[in-house]
Amino acid sequence: MAKRVDKIFEDIKRLSKNEQKELLRLLPKALNVAPEDLLWARLAESSFSFWDNPEDQVYDEL
């Protein structure tokens, strides 16, 4: 990755969980991602509901 991207990535990892969630909320607007694209992703989430189990709970916050 480019040095600037590496630095941004490292800075994000140092944010608190609440700050990371706020960034995630704001990031689509900053990246000019269309609301429809986010809706398609949200709609697809139900396709993966079979993975909602205690064994993979560690991945739920990613």
Order of alpha helices (4+ residues) and beta strands (2+ residues): alpha-alpha-alpha
